[in-house]
Amino acid sequence: MQLKNFISKRYFSKYPQKGSSEGQGVRQSGLMIENQLKKVIIDEIRTKGVPMSLSRFMTLGLLHPEHGYYSTKDKIFNKGGDFTTSPEISQMFGEMIGLWLMTAIKNYQEGPDSQEIQSVDIMQQKELQTINIIEIGPGSGIMMSDIIRTMSQFTGNLKNVQINMIEASSNLINKQQELLLKQLKDQQKMFLTYDLELHKISKESEMPIERFFNKDQNFSIAWYPTLKNYHRMYLEKQISRIKEVQEWMQKLYPHEEQSQRKTSLKIQEEQMLNPCFILAHELYDALPIYQFQYTEERKWRERVISFNQQLNKLTFGVEPSPITEFERQNVESTLNPEKFITKEAEKEIKAGDQIEMCPDSITLTKEIIELVELSRGSALVIDYGEDHAFTNSFRGIKDHKVIKDFDEIVENIGKIDLTSYVNFAQIKQIAQANKNMNVNGPMPQGLFLESMGINMRKEQAKTESSKKLLEDSYYRLCHPSEMGEIYKMLYFGHREAGDIYPFLGEITEKQQQLYG
């Protein structure tokens, strides 16, 4: 068996455009001013006395509180930034995601048999108690902005909508709040109250949460640092509601067995009225990865970052020295070749073959599934990648250019986005292991958007200039040679919700075979 080679296509949302060449730092009076985060990395390697994993390198590069890319970079997206995401290319993308959410909501209102939205009247047949929309890693916030506008236009209001943004970067939280709170005030004409009580509780527990709400519409928008924080809050609400239902049923049905049965049925019914809809757009590609390489000694070694004292530089690869205990633990716990690679397969692996592993992807997927299962909800993962593992997809993105050269990445660390391709097969396998999950995809982005009606949407342009803009955006988002194929949509949701259009099992599989 030969490990799958890194795919050659480069079309993804962090889409290379024509741009200036990469700088190597700033020279002043003939001296190079060192990158501050580079110094931090070298100091950590020296202090610990062992090489650094690629995972740790990526984590520092993106999230170091003082020098990390997402912590400090002022301009990330579009012109003047480093990359352009699908929502930044055109509002049509966020609108189609908004329509998919409306389709999913309709499943919960009408039952799982319907496939497409008919009218606003149908949408209002059965009112959900709360519509919990969770976006993990919202970036600039523009996709949620388009979703809010679409849902508001479709229903006439945002009644019972609870938006929850999962964001670790205070820098990005500020940008998201500036955009979304202004939109809610100016466009939706919504008066929002700051939740001082929640702020006080979260501050005391060192779990910074900010929430704004409108009591009349039962609407709220909140920011949580992690999905676990939101999960905990959602669970506390459910436990409190279960206690209320139990007390209520005990009064109505004095017989204990009958009371327990009625309580169980009522709780299941209410869970379907309070579902969570989880969106993860360009999240998995930013999760830190490990790389491993098979050696001439027929052993797996980790590719690590080391500091070469003689060359006075950071290097990336397999260390020539014997394996350290630090590296051995990573090979055994993260790669775990005895579990994931059979003896027969190992005989066919050649020296030099590599594989990437992302433990955080496993952890995150399990967290999402737990919340989907608890809330009888649904999740949509949107990212670039394929339905298999990768060998060496690590790269940097700066000034709309892909950077594979490690020396160049090092010189720009903290000022450059770090990313890798997503192994959808791993995410899908974890979801399929849960008997309560419906799993479908990954579906090419182009097929998803066309299924949701982006063709009709682009025809709504009123001027020649706007028509040209929408046509160009449509081509870039949907064409297989651009972002339409390398970008994927993976759906998983609770079986009680049924299939959610356009993820329709075997029908979808046939459509995917024809696409492109």
Salt bridges, closest charged atoms under 4 A:
GLU34 OE1 - LYS38 NZ 3.50
GLU44 OE2 - LYS48 NZ 3.50
GLU44 OE2 - ARG56 NE 2.93
GLU66 OE1 - HIS67 NE2 3.76
ASP74 OD1 - LYS175 NZ 3.37
ASP82 OD2 - LYS73 NZ 3.30
GLU95 OE2 - ARG149 NH2 2.71
GLU95 OE1 - ARG457 NE 2.60
GLU110 OE1 - LYS106 NZ 3.06
GLU127 OE1 - LYS159 NZ 3.41
ASP146 OD1 - ARG149 NH1 2.87
ASP186 OD2 - LYS182 NZ 2.86
ASP195 OD2 - ARG211 NH1 2.76
GLU244 OE1 - ARG241 NH1 2.88
GLU269 OE2 - LYS266 NZ 3.95
GLU270 OE2 - ARG241 NH2 2.66
GLU282 OE1 - LYS14 NZ 3.86
ASP285 OD2 - LYS14 NZ 2.64
GLU325 OE1 - ARG328 NE 3.56
GLU327 OE2 - ARG301 NE 2.49
ASP353 OD1 - LYS350 NZ 3.67
GLU386 OE1 - LYS488 NZ 3.39
ASP387 OD2 - LYS428 NZ 2.91
ASP399 OD2 - LYS398 NZ 3.73
ASP407 OD2 - LYS313 NZ 3.12
GLU411 OE2 - LYS38 NZ 2.88
ASP417 OD2 - LYS14 NZ 2.87
GLU459 OE2 - LYS458 NZ 2.95
GLU471 OE2 - LYS458 NZ 3.30
ASP472 OD2 - LYS468 NZ 2.66
GLU485 OE1 - LYS9 NZ 3.38
GLU496 OE1 - ARG376 NE 3.08
